[in-house]
Amino acid sequence: MKYIKEDEGHLVLEVTGETHTICNILRKRLMQQEEVSAAAYDITHPLIGQPEFDVVSPNPKESLITASETIKTEVNEFKEALTEAFNE
């Protein structure tokens, strides 16, 4: 990941090596936060483009951390449910 642009309340970063999968879930979890007024990403070239992610909130870095922690919790819950189902 690298910063492309950072202003007060606005952050643009490149999410190197990722695709729509992680970007879409991150966007959805960001938009669930009341303080986030916008979250979007764009992949300019389908084969070689890297996602550029925009976040607009009073504290975009904190919003990204919160969203990533939410995703981590959801993934761990899914893993536990899957493991439990396979062990039955």
Short mmCIF file of the C-alpha atoms (twelve columns), coordinates in Angstrom:
data_MODEL
# 
_entry.id   MODEL 
# 
loop_
_atom_site.group_PDB 
_atom_site.id 
_atom_site.type_symbol 
_atom_site.label_atom_id 
_atom_site.label_alt_id 
_atom_site.label_comp_id 
_atom_site.label_asym_id 
_atom_site.label_seq_id 
_atom_site.Cartn_x 
_atom_site.Cartn_y 
_atom_site.Cartn_z 
_atom_site.pdbx_PDB_model_num 
ATOM 1  C CA . MET A 1  0.000   0.000   0.000   1 
ATOM 2  C CA . LYS A 2  1.137   3.506   -0.641  1 
ATOM 3  C CA . TYR A 3  -0.290  6.971   -0.135  1 
ATOM 4  C CA . ILE A 4  -1.191  8.838   -3.286  1 
ATOM 5  C CA . LYS A 5  -2.868  11.836  -1.684  1 
ATOM 6  C CA . GLU A 6  -3.676  12.888  1.840   1 
ATOM 7  C CA . ASP A 7  -5.618  16.011  2.766   1 
ATOM 8  C CA . GLU A 8  -7.628  16.821  5.836   1 
ATOM 9  C CA . GLY A 9  -10.537 14.404  5.791   1 
ATOM 10 C CA . HIS A 10 -9.564  12.780  2.479   1 
ATOM 11 C CA . LEU A 11 -7.185  9.929   1.757   1 
ATOM 12 C CA . VAL A 12 -6.285  8.241   -1.527  1 
ATOM 13 C CA . LEU A 13 -4.130  5.142   -1.454  1 
ATOM 14 C CA . GLU A 14 -3.021  2.447   -3.828  1 
ATOM 15 C CA . VAL A 15 -3.855  -1.059  -2.670  1 
ATOM 16 C CA . THR A 16 -1.041  -2.910  -4.428  1 
ATOM 17 C CA . GLY A 17 -1.648  -6.496  -5.459  1 
ATOM 18 C CA . GLU A 18 -5.340  -6.605  -4.562  1 
ATOM 19 C CA . THR A 19 -8.486  -6.963  -6.639  1 
ATOM 20 C CA . HIS A 20 -12.176 -6.191  -6.424  1 
ATOM 21 C CA . THR A 21 -12.605 -8.833  -3.715  1 
ATOM 22 C CA . ILE A 22 -10.885 -7.025  -0.853  1 
ATOM 23 C CA . CYS A 23 -11.647 -3.538  -2.156  1 
ATOM 24 C CA . ASN A 24 -15.381 -4.136  -2.372  1 
ATOM 25 C CA . ILE A 25 -15.707 -5.564  1.149   1 
ATOM 26 C CA . LEU A 26 -13.536 -2.728  2.498   1 
ATOM 27 C CA . ARG A 27 -15.726 -0.146  0.744   1 
ATOM 28 C CA . LYS A 28 -18.877 -1.722  2.164   1 
ATOM 29 C CA . ARG A 29 -17.521 -1.802  5.722   1 
ATOM 30 C CA . LEU A 30 -16.350 1.801   5.452   1 
ATOM 31 C CA . MET A 31 -19.778 2.958   4.280   1 
ATOM 32 C CA . GLN A 32 -21.372 1.311   7.330   1 
ATOM 33 C CA . GLN A 33 -19.594 3.866   9.525   1 
ATOM 34 C CA . GLU A 34 -21.612 7.022   10.201  1 
ATOM 35 C CA . GLU A 35 -18.603 9.326   9.999   1 
ATOM 36 C CA . VAL A 36 -17.585 8.122   6.514   1 
ATOM 37 C CA . SER A 37 -19.192 10.294  3.850   1 
ATOM 38 C CA . ALA A 38 -17.586 8.542   0.861   1 
ATOM 39 C CA . ALA A 39 -15.608 5.393   0.127   1 
ATOM 40 C CA . ALA A 40 -14.831 4.221   -3.381  1 
ATOM 41 C CA . TYR A 41 -12.165 2.534   -5.429  1 
ATOM 42 C CA . ASP A 42 -11.190 2.359   -9.071  1 
ATOM 43 C CA . ILE A 43 -9.032  -0.041  -11.031 1 
ATOM 44 C CA . THR A 44 -8.065  1.882   -14.151 1 
ATOM 45 C CA . HIS A 45 -6.794  -1.084  -16.175 1 
ATOM 46 C CA . PRO A 46 -8.369  -4.553  -15.835 1 
ATOM 47 C CA . LEU A 47 -5.108  -6.450  -16.328 1 
ATOM 48 C CA . ILE A 48 -2.319  -4.306  -14.914 1 
ATOM 49 C CA . GLY A 49 -4.094  -1.599  -12.903 1 
ATOM 50 C CA . GLN A 50 -3.734  -1.289  -9.159  1 
ATOM 51 C CA . PRO A 51 -6.801  -0.290  -7.120  1 
ATOM 52 C CA . GLU A 52 -6.883  3.328   -5.971  1 
ATOM 53 C CA . PHE A 53 -9.026  3.731   -2.886  1 
ATOM 54 C CA . ASP A 54 -10.635 7.028   -1.791  1 
ATOM 55 C CA . VAL A 55 -11.937 7.605   1.732   1 
ATOM 56 C CA . VAL A 56 -13.620 10.777  2.948   1 
ATOM 57 C CA . SER A 57 -14.229 11.109  6.689   1 
ATOM 58 C CA . PRO A 58 -13.027 13.279  9.567   1 
ATOM 59 C CA . ASN A 59 -10.240 10.729  10.186  1 
ATOM 60 C CA . PRO A 60 -9.803  8.447   7.133   1 
ATOM 61 C CA . LYS A 61 -6.920  6.475   8.656   1 
ATOM 62 C CA . GLU A 62 -8.964  5.601   11.738  1 
ATOM 63 C CA . SER A 63 -11.942 4.713   9.539   1 
ATOM 64 C CA . LEU A 64 -9.762  2.314   7.518   1 
ATOM 65 C CA . ILE A 65 -8.410  0.696   10.682  1 
ATOM 66 C CA . THR A 66 -11.924 0.230   12.068  1 
ATOM 67 C CA . ALA A 67 -13.156 -1.266  8.791   1 
ATOM 68 C CA . SER A 68 -10.197 -3.651  8.588   1 
ATOM 69 C CA . GLU A 69 -10.749 -4.786  12.193  1 
ATOM 70 C CA . THR A 70 -14.415 -5.460  11.384  1 
ATOM 71 C CA . ILE A 71 -13.427 -7.514  8.344   1 
ATOM 72 C CA . LYS A 72 -10.882 -9.466  10.390  1 
ATOM 73 C CA . THR A 73 -13.516 -10.314 12.994  1 
ATOM 74 C CA . GLU A 74 -15.988 -11.427 10.305  1 
ATOM 75 C CA . VAL A 75 -13.366 -13.614 8.615   1 
ATOM 76 C CA . ASN A 76 -12.430 -15.268 11.919  1 
ATOM 77 C CA . GLU A 77 -16.105 -15.942 12.708  1 
ATOM 78 C CA . PHE A 78 -16.570 -17.478 9.257   1 
ATOM 79 C CA . LYS A 79 -13.459 -19.623 9.708   1 
ATOM 80 C CA . GLU A 80 -14.683 -20.894 13.082  1 
ATOM 81 C CA . ALA A 81 -18.142 -21.697 11.682  1 
ATOM 82 C CA . LEU A 82 -16.605 -23.506 8.720   1 
ATOM 83 C CA . THR A 83 -14.224 -25.494 10.919  1 
ATOM 84 C CA . GLU A 84 -17.077 -26.425 13.240  1 
ATOM 85 C CA . ALA A 85 -19.268 -27.514 10.316  1 
ATOM 86 C CA . PHE A 86 -16.506 -29.726 8.917   1 
ATOM 87 C CA . ASN A 87 -15.936 -31.345 12.299  1 
ATOM 88 C CA . GLU A 88 -19.574 -32.344 12.773  1 
# 
